[in-house]
Amino acid sequence: MEYKDQQLTEEKVFKDPVHRYIHVRDRVIWDLIAAPEFQRLRRVKQLGTTNLTFHGAEHSRFNHSLGVYEIVRRIMMNFQDRVNWDNEDRLLCLCAALLHDLGHGPFSHSFEKVFKLDHEKFTQRIILEDTTVNQILNKVSPNFAQKVADVIAKTYSDKLVVSLISSQIDADRMDYLQRDAYFTGVSYGHFDMERILRVMRPMDDQVVIKSTGMHAVEDYIMSRYQMYWQVYFHPVTRSAEVILSKIFQRAKYLYENDSYTFKLKPTHFISFFSGTVDLQDYLKIDEMIVYYYFQLWQEENDEILADLCERFINRRLFKYVEYNPDPQINAGMELYQLFKEAGINPDYYLVVDSSSDLPYDFYRSGEEEERLPIHLLMPDGGLKELSRHSDIVESISGKKRTDHKLYFPKDRIQEIKDESLKQRIVDILYR
């Protein structure tokens, strides 16, 4: 029997708090889960620094990846009488779902920004280069690994397959909204996924929704909107991300400064500092490694690095105020100078952080991040774009919301001995 057709002697299950059980029968999927590159995801948190705001948010990319796989498996069971996919096509969908987050680094987006990395490109590299995952995929067929990478890159020819993993109503979002809501303890991310799965229909190059399921989709979109603003963009979480980014920035600066010597050479970060990261370097980095260095760097001779690491480790985060960059730009520049006068390095201790989200949009040709719309399948067999039929979705469609915060260490300001200088800083921050 060919490898792609091999089944386990008995079904394996993972007990899951969101989907109850995650079912595995395919030998390929079971082998991929056991691969070192996939097991690494146990050591990368799904929500980065969010556990410093919502203490239950300790779940991993491993949990989430299994969840996306399970949702796609269930969608394909519902589609089996409607789509003419052979077994390799079925495996392609399942493997892409399972491996879609394989390239995430520690603390995800904060880590990427500082070192100018792209987790999706590293996902594709793990799939295509010399890894255990690549060896497993190559046993399915000679070009199977490339197909999986193409699905994740959204360049695969069958757009229906791509839409299951990446669209405005895909398995990725349906899992992380529910999973993140469960572990953070909030109610915003809950929606009727069972109903959505029942009303999903494959059509040409996209998944559409029966019009009778419109209200379930409305609930899903509003859940996403609330999760972004109440959880993902929470200002306390963003404070931790600001400090995290500044730690990496400071460590990189010190490494590039020939006059500074670390007490322990930051071996795991050298290729990241120098911009020469290869795949093996990347795979060695996880959050256990990062925390190890942060613990060590608390004892570094550089006061800024030591202070930032101590703040992150012990959750002594920056405070924040609302900040509008346009009308308040002069105030920001004045604060920058006052911080320097006070001996507080503004490059590390005065940070503007911005978050923005577009909860739902329809296709607008030529615009950045074009989004294919969610279509409703009407009783007459025609398609209707969701916001044209839903007043709720229409009210938020195409509306980008942006939020700016100014972060600073309140304790350092309180320690300023020059009372006049201290008062000028406080007046600008809180006026």
C-alpha positions in Angstrom: 0.0 0.0 0.0 1.3 3.5 -0.9 2.3 5.7 2.0 -0.4 8.3 1.2 -3.1 5.6 1.6 -1.8 4.0 4.8 -4.1 4.2 7.9 -3.3 3.6 11.5 -4.4 0.3 12.9 -6.8 2.2 15.2 -7.8 5.8 15.3 -5.8 8.1 17.5 -7.4 10.9 19.4 -6.2 14.0 21.2 -8.5 15.3 24.0 -9.1 18.9 23.2 -10.9 21.5 25.3 -12.4 23.3 22.2 -13.3 20.5 19.8 -13.6 17.7 22.4 -11.6 15.2 20.3 -9.1 15.6 17.5 -9.1 12.5 15.3 -6.2 11.0 13.4 -6.4 8.0 11.1 -3.8 8.9 8.4 -0.3 7.6 8.9 1.1 10.8 7.2 -0.7 13.1 9.7 0.5 11.0 12.6 4.1 11.1 11.4 4.0 14.8 10.8 2.7 15.4 14.4 5.7 13.4 15.7 8.2 15.4 13.6 10.6 17.6 15.6 9.7 20.7 13.7 6.0 20.2 14.7 6.8 19.3 18.3 8.7 22.6 18.5 5.3 24.4 18.4 4.7 23.1 21.9 7.3 25.6 23.0 5.8 28.6 21.2 2.7 30.2 22.8 -0.2 30.9 20.6 -0.8 34.4 22.1 2.7 35.6 22.8 2.7 38.0 25.8 -1.1 37.8 26.3 -0.6 35.6 29.4 0.7 38.6 31.2 -2.8 40.1 30.8 -5.0 37.0 30.8 -3.2 34.5 33.0 -4.9 31.4 31.4 -3.5 32.2 27.9 -0.7 29.6 28.1 -1.8 27.5 25.1 0.6 26.8 22.3 0.8 26.9 18.5 0.8 23.1 18.8 -2.7 23.2 20.3 -4.0 25.6 17.6 -2.4 23.7 14.7 -4.2 20.5 15.7 -7.4 22.4 16.0 -7.2 23.8 12.5 -6.5 20.3 11.2 -9.6 19.0 13.0 -11.8 21.7 11.6 -10.6 21.1 8.0 -11.0 17.3 8.5 -14.7 17.9 9.5 -15.2 20.3 6.6 -13.9 17.7 4.2 -16.2 15.1 5.6 -19.1 17.4 4.9 -17.8 18.1 1.4 -17.0 14.5 0.4 -20.2 14.1 -1.7 -19.9 17.5 -3.3 -16.2 17.7 -4.3 -14.3 15.3 -6.5 -11.1 15.2 -4.6 -8.8 12.1 -4.6 -7.0 10.9 -1.5 -3.9 13.0 -2.3 -6.1 16.1 -2.5 -7.7 15.2 0.8 -4.2 14.8 2.4 -3.1 18.1 0.9 -5.8 20.0 2.7 -5.2 18.2 6.0 -1.4 18.6 5.8 -1.6 22.3 4.9 -4.0 22.8 7.8 -1.8 21.0 10.3 1.4 22.8 9.1 0.2 26.3 8.4 1.9 27.8 11.5 5.0 25.7 11.4 7.3 28.7 10.9 6.2 30.9 13.9 9.0 32.1 16.1 9.0 32.8 19.8 6.5 35.6 20.7 5.6 35.6 17.0 5.1 39.1 15.7 7.3 41.0 18.1 10.2 38.7 17.3 9.5 39.1 13.5 9.4 42.9 13.5 12.7 43.4 15.3 14.6 40.9 13.1 12.6 41.5 9.9 11.5 37.9 9.5 8.4 36.4 7.9 7.0 33.3 9.6 5.1 32.3 6.5 8.3 32.1 4.5 9.9 30.1 7.2 6.9 27.8 7.2 7.5 27.2 3.5 11.2 26.6 4.1 10.6 24.0 6.8 8.3 22.2 4.4 10.6 22.4 1.4 14.1 22.1 2.8 16.0 19.4 4.6 13.7 18.6 7.6 11.8 15.6 8.9 8.6 17.3 7.8 10.0 17.5 4.2 11.0 13.9 4.2 7.5 12.8 5.3 5.8 14.9 2.7 8.1 13.6 -0.1 7.1 10.1 0.7 3.5 11.0 -0.4 4.7 12.0 -3.9 7.7 13.9 -5.4 5.9 17.2 -5.6 3.7 16.9 -2.6 5.8 19.1 -0.3 5.7 21.9 -3.0 1.9 21.6 -3.2 1.6 22.0 0.6 3.9 25.1 0.5 1.9 26.6 -2.3 -1.3 26.2 -0.4 0.2 28.1 2.6 1.7 30.7 0.2 -1.8 31.1 -1.3 -0.4 30.4 -4.8 -1.9 26.9 -5.3 -4.0 26.5 -8.4 -7.1 25.1 -6.6 -8.3 28.2 -4.7 -11.0 26.2 -2.9 -8.2 24.4 -1.0 -6.5 27.7 -0.2 -9.8 29.2 1.1 -10.1 26.5 3.7 -6.9 27.6 5.3 -6.9 31.3 4.5 -10.0 33.4 3.8 -12.3 35.6 5.7 -14.1 32.6 7.1 -11.5 29.8 7.3 -10.5 27.0 9.7 -7.6 29.0 11.1 -9.8 31.9 12.4 -12.5 29.6 13.5 -10.1 27.7 15.7 -8.1 30.6 17.2 -11.1 32.7 18.0 -12.7 29.9 20.1 -9.4 28.6 21.5 -8.2 32.0 22.5 -11.5 32.9 24.1 -11.5 29.6 26.1 -8.0 30.1 27.5 -8.3 33.8 28.2 -11.7 33.2 29.9 -13.6 35.8 27.8 -16.9 35.2 26.1 -16.3 37.3 23.0 -14.9 34.6 20.7 -17.7 32.1 21.0 -19.9 31.5 18.0 -21.9 28.7 16.5 -19.2 26.8 14.6 -21.3 23.7 14.2 -23.9 25.7 12.4 -21.3 27.4 10.1 -19.8 24.0 9.2 -23.3 22.7 8.3 -24.1 25.6 6.0 -20.7 25.7 4.2 -20.8 24.8 0.5 -17.9 24.3 -1.9 -18.4 26.3 -5.2 -15.8 26.7 -7.9 -12.8 28.3 -6.2 -14.3 29.3 -2.9 -16.4 28.2 0.1 -19.8 29.9 0.3 -22.4 30.0 3.0 -26.1 29.0 2.6 -28.2 32.1 3.2 -30.0 30.4 6.1 -26.7 30.4 8.0 -26.2 34.2 7.7 -26.8 34.9 11.3 -24.2 32.4 12.4 -21.7 34.2 10.2 -22.7 37.6 11.6 -22.0 36.2 15.1 -18.6 34.9 13.9 -17.6 38.3 12.4 -18.6 40.2 15.5 -16.8 37.7 17.7 -13.6 38.4 15.7 -14.1 42.1 16.0 -14.5 41.9 19.8 -11.6 39.5 20.3 -9.2 41.9 18.5 -10.1 44.9 20.6 -10.7 43.2 23.9 -7.9 40.6 23.8 -5.4 40.8 20.9 -5.0 44.6 21.1 -5.3 44.8 24.9 -3.1 47.8 26.0 -1.4 45.8 28.8 -0.5 43.0 26.4 0.9 45.7 24.0 3.0 47.1 26.9 4.6 43.7 27.3 5.2 43.5 23.5 6.8 47.0 23.6 9.3 45.9 26.3 9.9 42.6 24.5 10.8 44.4 21.3 13.0 46.9 23.1 14.9 44.0 24.7 15.7 42.5 21.3 16.6 45.9 19.9 18.9 46.7 22.8 20.6 43.2 22.7 21.2 43.6 19.0 22.6 47.1 19.5 25.0 45.8 22.2 26.1 42.9 20.0 27.0 45.3 17.2 28.9 47.5 19.6 32.5 46.3 19.6 33.2 47.9 23.0 30.5 45.8 24.8 31.0 42.1 25.8 28.2 40.0 27.0 28.8 38.0 30.2 27.6 34.9 28.3 27.9 35.0 24.5 24.3 35.1 23.1 25.0 32.2 20.8 21.4 31.5 19.8 20.9 35.1 18.7 24.1 35.8 16.7 22.7 34.9 13.3 19.6 37.0 14.1 21.6 40.0 15.1 23.8 39.7 12.0 20.9 39.0 9.6 22.4 35.6 8.5 19.7 33.3 9.9 19.6 29.8 8.3 16.8 27.3 8.9 18.6 25.3 11.6 19.3 28.5 13.6 15.6 29.4 13.3 14.4 26.0 14.5 16.6 26.2 17.6 14.9 29.3 18.8 11.8 28.9 21.0 10.4 30.6 24.0 12.3 28.5 26.5 15.5 29.7 24.9 14.4 33.3 25.0 13.4 33.2 28.6 16.7 31.6 29.4 18.6 34.6 28.0 16.2 37.1 29.5 17.0 35.5 32.9 20.7 35.9 32.3 20.4 39.4 30.8 18.9 40.6 34.1 22.5 40.5 35.4 24.1 42.2 32.4 26.3 45.2 32.9 24.2 47.2 30.5 21.6 48.9 32.7 19.0 49.3 30.0 19.1 45.6 28.9 19.1 44.4 32.5 16.2 46.7 33.5 14.1 45.8 30.5 14.6 42.0 31.1 13.8 42.4 34.8 10.6 44.2 33.9 9.5 41.6 31.4 10.3 38.6 33.7 8.6 40.1 36.7 5.8 41.9 34.9 6.7 45.4 35.7 5.2 46.8 32.6 5.1 50.3 31.2 2.1 52.5 31.8 0.3 54.1 28.9 -1.9 57.1 27.9 -4.0 57.7 24.8 -1.9 59.4 22.0 -2.9 60.9 18.7 0.3 61.2 16.5 -1.0 64.1 14.4 -2.1 66.8 16.8 0.2 65.6 19.6 3.4 65.2 17.6 4.9 68.4 19.2 4.1 67.0 22.6 5.8 63.8 21.7 8.9 65.6 20.5 9.0 67.7 23.7 8.7 64.5 25.9 11.6 63.0 24.0 13.8 65.9 24.9 12.6 66.0 28.5 13.3 62.2 28.9 16.8 62.8 27.8 17.3 65.6 30.3 16.0 63.3 33.0 18.5 60.6 32.0 15.8 58.2 30.8 16.7 57.0 27.3 13.6 57.8 25.2 14.6 55.3 22.5 13.8 52.5 24.9 11.4 54.1 27.5 9.1 56.3 25.4 7.3 54.3 22.8 4.2 55.0 20.6 2.4 51.7 19.7 -0.4 51.5 17.2 -2.9 48.8 16.4 -5.5 48.7 13.6 -7.9 46.1 12.3 -10.4 45.8 9.4 -13.0 43.3 10.7 -14.6 42.6 7.3 -14.1 43.9 3.8 -15.2 43.1 0.3 -12.9 42.8 -2.7 -11.5 46.2 -3.8 -9.2 45.7 -6.7 -5.7 47.3 -6.4 -6.0 48.0 -2.7 -3.4 46.7 -0.2 -4.4 43.4 1.3 -7.3 42.7 -1.0 -9.9 40.5 0.6 -12.2 38.0 -1.1 -15.7 38.5 0.4 -17.9 36.0 2.1 -20.7 35.0 -0.3 -24.1 33.8 0.6 -25.7 31.1 -1.5 -29.3 32.3 -2.1 -32.3 30.0 -2.6 -32.3 30.6 -6.3 -28.7 29.4 -6.6 -27.2 32.9 -7.0 -24.5 34.4 -4.8 -24.8 37.6 -2.8 -21.9 39.3 -1.0 -22.5 39.1 2.8 -22.5 42.8 3.6 -25.2 43.4 0.8 -27.5 41.2 2.7 -26.6 41.7 6.4 -27.2 45.1 8.0 -24.9 44.1 10.9 -21.9 43.3 8.7 -22.6 46.3 6.4 -22.3 48.6 9.4 -18.6 47.5 10.0 -17.6 46.6 6.4 -14.6 48.4 5.1 -14.2 50.4 8.3 -10.6 50.3 9.6 -10.2 51.2 13.3 -6.8 52.4 14.6 -5.7 52.9 18.2 -2.5 54.7 19.4 -1.0 54.5 22.9 2.1 56.1 24.4 4.0 53.8 26.7 6.5 54.9 29.4 7.9 53.7 32.8 5.9 55.6 35.4 8.2 54.4 38.2 11.3 56.0 36.5 9.4 59.3 36.1 8.5 59.3 39.8 12.2 58.8 40.7 13.3 62.1 38.9 14.9 64.3 41.5 14.3 67.6 39.6 10.7 68.4 40.7 10.3 71.0 38.0 11.4 68.6 35.2 9.2 65.8 36.6 6.2 68.1 36.7 6.7 69.2 33.1 6.8 65.5 32.0 3.7 64.6 34.0 1.8 67.7 32.7 2.4 66.7 29.1 1.6 63.0 29.6 -1.7 63.6 31.4 -3.0 66.9 30.1 
